[in-house]
Amino acid sequence: MATVAHMPRVGIVGARGSVVPDSGEYIPIENPATGQVWAEAFESSAGHVDEVVTTAGQVFRETWRDMAPDERGRLVRRWAELIAERRDELADLETDDVGHLRREALGDVDGGARWLTYYAGMADKIEGRSFAQYPDRVAYQAREPYGVVAGVNPFNGNPMMFGWKAGPALIAGNCFVLKAPEVAPLSSFRMAELALEAGIPPGVVNVVTGRGEVTGRALTEHPEIGMLVFTGSPEASRAVIAQSAATITPLSLELGGKSAVILLEDADLDTAIPSILHSNFVKSGQSCAAGSRIFVPDALYDEAVGRIELLARSIRVGPPRDPASQMGALISHRQLERVDSIVTSAVGQGATRLAGGYRADEGALGEGYFYRPTVLIDVTDDNIVASTEVFGPVASVLRYSDIDEVLARANGARMGLTAQIWGNDARAIQYLARNLEAGTVWVNTYRAIHPTIPFGGMKESGYGRENGFDAIDLYTRSKAVVWDLNEERTLPYGAR
């Protein structure tokens, strides 16, 4: 495994500031585009996690909880401004960390700043409710912070997800601990350093790095974590659920997807086909919202398949920093092998390669983890590629005859994160949108994710909603206060 000279190191951001320990275990971080180890991340032990969480709790009680809401909002807004100012630096880190196209990395960094800005403006707008009572009694509900809340992010889109987790957590009055993705932690570490630079008190925004079985477990099992918000695979979530059970820590889980895309007979293929393929191949298909099951009606099948083949074969796979590249690398050699194994199994189960289906290894690409944009046809619903989240640039085309059939097949997946409908038949669109088992249904658009719109899944895609006002409810707990103002009341047991 090749390495580069003068590798950057990342460690812990906590109440003691930004710390890169001199001793301890460090995890090698590869650049997926080159296969070289280019950085190292500290393996935070249970003791390190305990120190970070415990001191964050002290900062919550002594400083952050009682800070004026508009002041919290001002600090979060300044953090967003610094992220925007340093977008090129952060995008460079993210590109080398993850292998995404640089423009995709820039979009994620801009997203992180956008989410923080949105929530900064909400800091003084968190409201409770009052309840009608007798004239001499007052009752109201308050929304209060948990204290220390934790987030666990995957490697794909981390700068944006850092913003959409930390933003509502902070303005609600919590301190926040992020477990950075173990294979790509550098942008998280730098963003947390910028929070300190923005004037947010040390211990409010915290980052720990390390593997899930060590650092992640210590975080999910910590008794002072009041709420944990996890984004990742259904398989990993089962460990999180089990580990947090001892402390009965509330969870929000945004898990994988196997999203259905339904083309109606009146769909505009000029718009739909490029959009659908981009939803599959953005970030090399490493997206929980990838529209990987493309359902095409009999009347459009031949034309749609022909267009899909031509476009998929034309997509340029290349170095992430090359402006001409249209798709970058997969995160690791392990993921490259997994994607290829699923494609091979799918073909063995009767699928046909329409485009791609093999590694892109010509020239310098052979040093990294690149895979051709892949489209499979002749796919049945029980084929591995139709039922498994590939997390790679692999799409399946499935043929259907009528709307009830396609609805049943779309809902046949174990996961239900997102879905897409392309067409103009309002009655059919409304019927599908109402009955699709997905947390988000996009109509004639895709990946329309915005700070104001709640996002989350159904079935094995998880529970809980992030974004919008739903995130404020997520990061706060309800307290009811009932106050009896009657000075002349009848007391029990004849007391006076």
Long-range contacts (C-beta under 8 A, 24 or more apart in sequence): 1-28, 1-30, 1-35, 1-36, 1-37, 2-34, 2-35, 2-36, 2-37, 3-28, 3-36, 3-37, 3-38, 4-36, 4-37, 4-38, 7-37, 7-38, 7-39, 7-40, 8-38, 8-39, 8-40, 8-186, 9-39, 9-40, 9-41, 9-42, 10-39, 10-40, 10-41, 10-42, 10-180, 10-185, 10-186, 10-189, 10-209, 11-41, 11-42, 11-44, 11-189, 11-209, 12-42, 12-44, 12-48, 12-52, 12-206, 12-207, 12-208, 12-209, 13-189, 13-192, 13-193, 13-195, 13-196, 13-205, 13-206, 13-207, 14-51, 14-52, 14-55, 14-56, 14-202, 14-203, 14-206, 14-207, 14-208, 15-52, 15-55, 15-56, 15-58, 15-59, 15-202, 15-203, 15-206, 16-55, 16-202, 17-196, 17-202, 18-189, 18-192, 18-193, 18-196, 27-182, 27-209, 27-210, 27-211, 29-97, 29-183, 29-184, 29-185, 29-186, 30-183, 30-332, 31-96, 31-97, 31-99, 31-368, 32-98, 32-99, 32-328, 32-329, 32-330, 32-331, 32-332, 32-368, 32-369, 33-96, 33-99, 33-319, 33-320, 33-328, 33-329, 33-368, 33-369, 33-370, 34-367, 34-368, 35-333, 35-367, 35-368, 35-369, 36-367, 38-96, 39-96, 39-97, 39-186, 41-180, 41-182, 41-185, 41-186, 41-209, 41-210, 42-209, 42-210, 43-209, 43-210, 43-211, 43-214, 43-215, 44-208, 44-209, 44-210, 44-214, 44-215, 44-218, 45-210, 45-214, 45-215, 45-218, 46-214, 46-217, 46-218, 48-208, 48-215, 48-218, 49-208, 49-215, 49-218, 49-219, 49-222, 50-218, 50-222, 52-177, 52-206, 52-208, 53-148, 53-150, 53-177, 53-206, 53-219, 53-222, 53-224, 53-225, 54-224, 55-203, 56-148, 56-175, 56-176, 56-177, 56-203, 56-204, 56-206, 57-147, 57-148, 57-175, 57-224, 58-203, 59-175, 59-201, 59-202, 59-203, 59-204, 60-145, 60-147, 60-148, 60-173, 60-174, 60-175, 60-204, 61-147, 63-201, 63-203, 63-204, 64-170, 64-173, 64-174, 64-175, 64-201, 64-204, 65-145, 65-147, 65-173, 67-173, 69-123, 69-124, 69-126, 69-171, 69-173, 70-123, 70-124, 72-123, 72-170, 72-171, 72-173, 73-120, 73-121, 73-122, 73-123, 73-124, 73-171, 74-120, 75-198, 75-199, 75-200, 76-116, 76-119, 76-120, 76-123, 76-167, 76-170, 76-171, 76-200, 77-116, 77-117, 77-120, 77-121, 78-198, 78-199, 79-116, 79-194, 79-195, 79-198, 79-200, 79-205, 80-112, 80-113, 80-114, 80-116, 80-117, 80-120, 80-163, 81-113, 81-198, 82-194, 82-197, 82-198, 83-109, 83-112, 83-113, 83-116, 83-159, 83-163, 83-191, 83-194, 84-110, 84-113, 86-190, 86-194, 87-113, 89-190, 90-159, 90-187, 90-190, 90-191, 93-186, 93-187, 93-190, 94-158, 94-159, 94-184, 94-186, 94-187, 95-320, 95-321, 96-186, 97-155, 97-183, 97-184, 97-185, 97-186, 97-187, 98-155, 98-156, 98-158, 98-184, 98-331, 99-284, 99-320, 99-328, 99-329, 99-330, 99-331, 99-368, 99-369, 100-156, 100-283, 100-284, 100-320, 100-328, 101-283, 101-320, 101-325, 101-326, 101-327, 101-328, 102-320, 102-321, 103-323, 104-282, 104-283, 104-328, 105-159, 105-320, 107-160, 108-157, 108-158, 108-159, 108-160, 109-159, 109-160, 109-187, 111-157, 111-159, 111-160, 111-163, 111-164, 112-159, 112-160, 112-161, 112-162, 112-163, 112-164, 112-191, 113-163, 114-163, 114-451, 115-160, 115-163, 115-164, 115-167, 115-451, 115-467, 116-163, 116-166, 116-167, 118-167, 118-451, 118-452, 119-167, 119-168, 119-170, 119-171, 119-451, 119-471, 120-167, 120-171, 122-168, 122-171, 122-469, 122-472, 123-171, 126-171, 126-172, 126-472, 126-476, 133-482, 136-484, 136-485, 136-486, 137-482, 137-483, 137-484, 137-485, 137-486, 138-481, 138-482, 138-483, 138-485, 139-480, 139-481, 139-482, 139-483, 140-480, 140-481, 141-478, 141-479, 141-480, 141-481, 142-478, 142-479, 142-481, 143-172, 143-472, 143-473, 143-476, 143-477, 143-478, 143-479, 144-173, 144-476, 144-477, 144-478, 144-479, 145-172, 145-173, 145-174, 145-226, 145-475, 145-476, 145-477, 146-174, 146-226, 146-227, 146-250, 146-475, 146-476, 146-477, 147-174, 147-175, 147-224, 147-226, 148-174, 148-175, 148-176, 148-177, 148-224, 148-225, 148-226, 149-174, 149-175, 149-176, 149-177, 149-225, 149-226, 149-227, 149-228, 149-229, 149-475, 150-176, 150-177, 150-178, 150-179, 150-219, 150-220, 150-222, 150-225, 150-227, 150-228, 150-229, 151-176, 151-177, 151-178, 151-179, 151-228, 151-229, 151-230, 151-231, 152-178, 152-179, 152-216, 152-219, 152-220, 152-228, 152-229, 152-230, 152-231, 152-232, 152-240, 153-178, 153-179, 153-180, 153-181, 153-188, 153-231, 154-181, 154-231, 154-232, 154-233, 155-181, 155-183, 155-184, 155-286, 155-331, 156-283, 156-286, 156-287, 156-288, 156-331, 157-283, 157-287, 158-184, 158-187, 158-188, 159-187, 159-188, 159-191, 161-231, 162-187, 162-188, 162-191, 164-451, 164-466, 164-467, 164-471, 165-229, 165-466, 166-205, 167-451, 167-471, 168-466, 168-471, 168-472, 168-474, 168-475, 169-475, 170-200, 170-204, 170-205, 171-472, 172-472, 172-475, 172-476, 173-476, 174-226, 174-227, 174-475, 175-203, 175-204, 175-205, 175-206, 176-204, 176-205, 176-206, 177-206, 177-207, 177-208, 177-219, 177-225, 178-205, 178-206, 178-207, 178-208, 179-208, 179-209, 179-210, 179-212, 179-215, 179-216, 179-219, 180-207, 180-208, 180-209, 182-209, 182-210, 182-211, 182-212, 182-215, 183-331, 183-332, 184-331, 185-209, 212-236, 212-239, 216-240, 217-243, 220-244, 220-249, 221-246, 221-247, 222-247, 223-247, 225-249, 226-250, 226-477, 227-251, 227-252, 227-474, 227-475, 228-252, 229-254, 229-464, 229-466, 229-474, 230-254, 231-255, 231-288, 233-389, 234-415, 234-460, 234-461, 234-462, 237-462, 251-464, 252-456, 252-462, 252-463, 252-464, 252-465, 252-466, 252-474, 253-457, 253-462, 253-463, 253-464, 254-288, 254-417, 254-455, 254-456, 254-457, 254-461, 254-462, 254-464, 254-466, 255-288, 255-415, 255-417, 255-457, 255-460, 255-461, 255-462, 256-288, 256-389, 256-391, 256-415, 256-417, 256-460, 256-461, 257-288, 257-289, 257-290, 257-389, 257-415, 257-416, 257-417, 257-418, 257-457, 257-461, 258-292, 258-293, 258-386, 258-387, 258-388, 258-389, 258-413, 258-414, 258-415, 258-417, 259-289, 259-290, 259-291, 259-292, 259-293, 259-417, 259-418, 259-419, 259-420, 259-438, 260-291, 260-293, 260-295, 260-409, 260-410, 260-413, 260-419, 260-420, 260-436, 260-438, 261-291, 261-293, 261-294, 261-295, 261-419, 261-420, 261-422, 262-295, 262-406, 262-410, 262-419, 262-420, 262-421, 262-422, 262-423, 262-432, 263-294, 263-295, 263-296, 263-297, 263-300, 263-304, 263-422, 263-423, 264-297, 264-421, 264-422, 264-423, 264-424, 264-425, 264-428, 264-429, 265-297, 265-299, 265-300, 265-423, 265-425, 266-423, 266-424, 266-425, 267-300, 267-422, 267-423, 267-424, 268-422, 268-424, 269-300, 269-303, 269-304, 269-307, 271-422, 271-444, 272-422, 272-444, 273-304, 273-307, 273-308, 273-311, 274-311, 275-422, 275-445, 275-446, 276-308, 276-395, 276-420, 276-422, 276-446, 277-308, 277-311, 277-312, 277-315, 277-373, 277-395, 278-446, 279-420, 279-446, 279-447, 280-373, 280-393, 280-394, 280-395, 281-312, 281-315, 281-326, 281-327, 281-373, 281-393, 281-395, 282-447, 283-328, 284-327, 284-328, 284-329, 284-330, 284-370, 284-371, 284-392, 284-393, 285-339, 285-390, 285-391, 285-392, 285-393, 285-394, 286-330, 286-331, 286-335, 286-391, 286-392, 287-391, 287-447, 288-389, 288-417, 288-418, 288-461, 289-417, 289-418, 289-440, 289-446, 289-447, 289-449, 290-395, 291-395, 291-418, 291-420, 291-446, 292-389, 292-390, 292-394, 292-395, 292-396, 293-386, 293-396, 293-398, 293-410, 293-413, 294-395, 294-396, 294-397, 294-398, 295-398, 295-399, 295-400, 295-406, 295-409, 295-410, 296-397, 296-398, 296-399, 296-400, 297-399, 297-400, 297-401, 297-406, 298-399, 298-400, 298-401, 301-399, 304-397, 305-354, 305-377, 305-397, 308-354, 308-355, 308-375, 308-395, 308-397, 309-354, 309-355, 309-375, 312-354, 312-355, 312-356, 312-373, 312-374, 312-375, 312-395, 313-355, 313-356, 313-373, 315-373, 317-360, 317-365, 317-370, 317-371, 317-372, 317-373, 318-365, 319-364, 319-365, 327-373, 327-393, 328-370, 329-368, 329-369, 329-370, 330-369, 330-370, 330-371, 330-392, 331-369, 332-369, 333-369, 335-369, 335-391, 335-392, 336-369, 336-370, 336-371, 338-390, 338-391, 338-392, 339-371, 339-390, 339-391, 339-392, 339-393, 339-394, 340-371, 342-384, 342-385, 342-388, 342-390, 342-392, 342-394, 343-374, 343-376, 343-385, 343-394, 345-384, 345-385, 346-376, 346-379, 346-383, 346-384, 346-385, 346-396, 347-376, 349-380, 349-383, 349-384, 350-378, 350-379, 350-380, 350-383, 351-376, 351-377, 351-378, 351-379, 351-383, 351-385, 351-396, 352-376, 352-377, 352-378, 354-397, 356-393, 356-394, 381-409, 381-412, 387-413, 387-414, 389-415, 403-428, 403-431, 403-432, 407-431, 407-432, 407-435, 407-436, 410-436, 411-435, 411-436, 411-437, 413-459, 414-459, 414-460, 415-457, 415-459, 415-460, 415-461, 416-457, 416-458, 416-459, 416-460, 416-461, 417-456, 417-457, 417-458, 417-461, 417-462, 418-442, 420-445, 420-446, 439-465
